[in-house]
Amino acid sequence: MAVSWHSDSGLVSSTPVAVYNHSVASTSAEENSLTDTGSGDWSVGFKIQWDTEGDGLRVPLADGDSYVMLNQMNLTHQHCVIAGKQARFSSTHRKAVMEDGLV
């Protein structure tokens, strides 16, 4: 796992969190091979916050994919990033709470 289960904190309530994914294709056949999940791609996982019994949802992220958590999702759910075989760059966009001009 690249980033463990978490919810983003310090955000303006009910504002979206958006993530852009860029995966760098490998030139090695071994690095591009399938993993045990059937894909060498990076994935994002979602689950109900602090639910240790229920199943989560795993969504593969191809190069150029984005995902957005809308409304209360960041307050009610946790997410994680599951490492793939390729190098990955991502960009996260969110609206932070401002107090006295500081983030």
N, C-alpha and C positions, 0 to 999 in steps of 0.2 A: 504494500500500500504506500502510495506517495504522500498523501495527506490523510490523516486519520479523521474519524467522525467528528464533526464540529458544526456549530452555527456561527455565523459572523456576528460580532458584537460591535457596539458603539455606532450603530446605524440609526438613521431617522426611521421611526416606526412605520411599518407597512410600505417601505420603499423597496424597489426591486434590486436584486443582485444579478448582474450579467457577467458571464465568463466566455471569452473567446479562446478557442483551442487551435494551436498550430503544431502539427506533428511533423518531424523531419524524417523523411523516408531514408532507410538504411540501404547501403549498397551490398550488405552482406545477406546472403540467402538465409543463413542461420538466424540472424537477428530479425528477419521478416517472417520467420516461421510462426505457425499458430501456437498459441499457449493452450493451457488446459481448458480455457473457457471458449475456445474455438476462434479466438481473435487475438492478434498481436497488438490491437489498438488500445489506447488509453480508455478508461471508462470513468464515469461519475456514478456514485451510488447515493440513493436517497432513502431515508427511513424516518418514521415518526420519532420525534425527540425522546430520548432515554428509553425507547422500547427495546428490551433485550430478548423478547420472546418472538415477535413478529418478523416476517421477512421484509427485506428491503427491495428496492428496485435498482438494477444495474443497467446503465445505458452506455453503449460504446460511443466514443468520440472519434470521429474521422477528422482528418486535416481540414481546417476551415469551419468546423462545427462550432456552434455557440449554444449555451443554455441560459435560461433566465428563470430565477425564482421570484415569483410575483407575490404581491400583497403580504399575507401573514406567513407564507411558506418558511421563511427564515426563522420565524418565531416558533413554529410548530414542528419543524422537521430539522434533521441534521443531514449533512452531505459529506462525502469523502471523495478523494481522487485515487483511482486504482491504476498503478503504473502499467504501461505497455512496454513493448520492446524498443520503440523508437525514442529518440530525444523529443522533448516537448517544451514548447513555450506557451504561456497563457497570459491573458490579460483580464483582470477582474475589475469590474466597474460597480461602484456602490456610492450611496450618499451618506456621508458620515455626519454625526451630531457635532455641531459647532457650539462651543462654550467659550465666551470671552475672546472670540476670534481665533481660538485654537481648535484643532481637530483632535 
